[in-house]
Amino acid sequence: MDVNALYLVDATIQKFYGKDYVLRCGLTAIILRIEILLEYINRQFILYQ
């Protein structure tokens, strides 16, 4: 996932949650972790094929 996609995700979350900065950061962090996890699983899958 590239940086531009992350900014897009953050901007989308900001649009919906606006001033609730902590919630926004939390959601962005969760999405980031999911992306990293999926990337890791994908790489493991490729390695074991």
C-alpha positions in Angstrom: 0.0 0.0 0.0 1.6 3.3 -1.1 1.6 6.6 0.9 -0.9 8.2 -1.4 -3.5 5.5 -0.6 -2.9 6.1 3.1 -3.5 9.8 2.7 -6.7 9.1 0.8 -7.8 6.7 3.6 -7.0 9.4 6.2 -8.8 12.1 4.3 -11.9 9.9 3.9 -11.9 9.1 7.7 -11.4 12.8 8.4 -14.4 13.7 6.2 -16.6 11.4 8.2 -15.3 12.0 11.8 -14.0 15.5 11.4 -12.9 17.0 14.7 -12.7 13.6 16.5 -8.9 13.4 15.9 -8.2 10.5 18.3 -10.9 8.3 16.7 -9.6 9.2 13.3 -6.0 8.3 14.2 -7.2 5.1 15.8 -9.1 4.1 12.7 -6.2 4.9 10.4 -3.8 2.9 12.6 -6.2 -0.1 12.6 -6.4 0.1 8.8 -2.6 0.3 8.6 -2.2 -2.8 10.8 -4.7 -4.7 8.6 -2.8 -3.7 5.5 0.5 -4.8 7.0 -1.0 -8.1 8.2 -2.5 -8.8 4.8 0.8 -8.0 3.1 2.6 -10.4 5.5 0.1 -13.2 4.9 0.4 -12.7 1.2 4.2 -12.9 1.3 4.1 -16.1 3.5 1.7 -17.6 1.0 4.0 -16.9 -1.9 7.0 -18.3 0.0 5.3 -21.6 0.7 4.0 -22.3 -2.8 
